[in-house]
Amino acid sequence: MPDKKTYKILLLDDDRLLLNMYEKKFQAYGHEVASFLSSEEALTKMREGYNPDVVLIDVVMPPPDGIEVLRIIREEKLAENASIIMLTNQGASQDIEMARSYGIDGYIVKAALIPSEVAVEVLKIAESRHQKTS
C-alpha cells in the first residue's frame, strides 16, 4: 500500500493475538508500532512523552476501559496531534456516541473487516488527518 508518510502507531488491545497480527500488518507497511495489553502501560508511555501519530484503542479492556482511556488522553492532552481511532468489536450506538463525544477520528468494528482492510482504513484516516493539519 503506497503511503506518503510513515506513522508511529500505538495499539491498545487486551488480546495478544490481535495485537501481534495488527502490529505485523502495520510494520509490513513500514510503520513503527508500539503495542500494549494494558491501558495503564499505554497511558504511562504517552505520559512519558511517547507521541504517536495514530492511537488505536479497543473499547473492552480491563479497567480503565477504552472509553476511559480516551477520556484520559483528551483530559491530559496526550497525543494531541494523533488520529485516535476506536478499533473494537463493540458496535453499539451508545459506545460509538460516547467515543465520538471525545472527538475520535474513526470507529472501526474489527469483526466487519479483515486485518488488511483494517490497516487500509486506519491509514486512510491517518492520512486524511495529516493532510488537514499540514
Phi and psi in degrees as a GROMACS rama.xvg file:
@    title "Ramachandran Plot"
@    xaxis  label "Phi"
@    yaxis  label "Psi"
@TYPE xy
-73.7238  127.75  PRO-2
-123.989  143.924  ASP-3
-83.0799  -22.6283  LYS-4
-138.109  148.739  LYS-5
-95.9431  132.045  THR-6
-109.102  148.77  TYR-7
-93.4755  118.928  LYS-8
-115.711  128.671  ILE-9
-103.968  122.779  LEU-10
-108.848  130.139  LEU-11
-127.646  113.285  LEU-12
-156.485  145.546  ASP-13
-90.8632  9.88428  ASP-14
-109.787  105.727  ASP-15
-58.0597  -40.4201  ARG-16
-60.109  -46.3801  LEU-17
-65.4998  -41.9919  LEU-18
-57.2228  -48.4876  LEU-19
-61.1241  -42.3698  ASN-20
-63.7071  -49.0499  MET-21
-67.9861  -37.7664  TYR-22
-57.5472  -48.8465  GLU-23
-62.7153  -39.8356  LYS-24
-62.8471  -48.2806  LYS-25
-68.7728  -37.9031  PHE-26
-64.3774  -35.6561  GLN-27
-62.3419  -27.7054  ALA-28
-87.3738  2.31743  TYR-29
92.2955  13.1472  GLY-30
-95.0966  153.061  HIS-31
-87.4698  131.913  GLU-32
-127.495  132.008  VAL-33
-116.448  119.761  ALA-34
-115.243  146.296  SER-35
-137.898  136.229  PHE-36
-89.2302  -16.197  LEU-37
-119.724  131.052  SER-38
-59.4605  -43.2345  SER-39
-62.3456  -39.9789  GLU-40
-64.2147  -42.3051  GLU-41
-64.1049  -44.1952  ALA-42
-64.2051  -41.6715  LEU-43
-59.5908  -44.3683  THR-44
-58.7204  -45.1319  LYS-45
-68.7313  -38.416  MET-46
-64.313  -27.6033  ARG-47
-81.902  0.229843  GLU-48
111.984  -1.75851  GLY-49
-66.6936  124.455  TYR-50
-121.667  85.0846  ASN-51
-72.1509  159.914  PRO-52
-86.9248  -26.9245  ASP-53
-136.722  134.261  VAL-54
-121.866  121.774  VAL-55
-109.547  124.626  LEU-56
-127.127  129.155  ILE-57
-82.3796  140.221  ASP-58
-70.4356  -46.6368  VAL-59
-85.4816  103.703  VAL-60
-138.21  152.757  MET-61
-58.1528  149.66  PRO-62
-51.1604  139.335  PRO-63
-75.5564  143.197  PRO-64
-72.9209  175.393  ASP-65
-61.8569  -36.2573  GLY-66
-65.9271  -40.2259  ILE-67
-66.4413  -39.4393  GLU-68
-60.0301  -44.7296  VAL-69
-59.0647  -45.5559  LEU-70
-59.5834  -43.9154  ARG-71
-64.4358  -43.1865  ILE-72
-56.7851  -45.8059  ILE-73
-68.6754  -45.5664  ARG-74
-62.8802  -41.9326  GLU-75
-90.4324  2.55473  GLU-76
55.6345  45.6458  LYS-77
-88.1766  147.517  LEU-78
47.5846  48.3351  ALA-79
-60.5443  -30.6161  GLU-80
-98.5737  6.46386  ASN-81
-81.6996  149.369  ALA-82
-76.4273  123.747  SER-83
-109.448  122.123  ILE-84
-128.832  129.774  ILE-85
-83.6912  126.327  MET-86
-122.478  99.8672  LEU-87
-150.747  169.437  THR-88
-99.7532  2.92317  ASN-89
-85.6398  104.755  GLN-90
-107.515  10.5366  GLY-91
-65.684  140.778  ALA-92
-59.1176  -33.4707  SER-93
-67.8359  -34.4376  GLN-94
-66.629  -44.5782  ASP-95
-62.9091  -46.119  ILE-96
-64.8204  -40.0432  GLU-97
-62.3321  -45.2875  MET-98
-63.2325  -43.0101  ALA-99
-62.768  -31.6981  ARG-100
-64.0882  -19.1658  SER-101
-98.2187  12.1242  TYR-102
73.7725  43.5952  GLY-103
-71.8693  160.273  ILE-104
-95.5053  -18.3434  ASP-105
-167.287  158.882  GLY-106
-138.72  111.629  TYR-107
-116.272  126.539  ILE-108
-89.3983  113.827  VAL-109
-53.6528  -43.945  LYS-110
-66.0783  -17.9329  ALA-111
-83.2036  -13.723  ALA-112
-135.54  150.539  LEU-113
-80.0793  159.613  ILE-114
-53.2767  -39.6945  PRO-115
-66.4751  -33.6491  SER-116
-69.3306  -37.5774  GLU-117
-59.9664  -47.6146  VAL-118
-59.6314  -45.1354  ALA-119
-60.9794  -44.9955  VAL-120
-64.3296  -44.4632  GLU-121
-59.3308  -45.5625  VAL-122
-68.5883  -32.4402  LEU-123
-63.5364  -45.4771  LYS-124
-62.1066  -45.9327  ILE-125
-62.4974  -43.8307  ALA-126
-65.1287  -39.627  GLU-127
-61.5023  -45.6396  SER-128
-65.6945  -41.0329  ARG-129
-60.8767  -41.3979  HIS-130
-67.0529  -35.0732  GLN-131
-68.7705  -33.1721  LYS-132
-94.591  -3.33053  THR-133
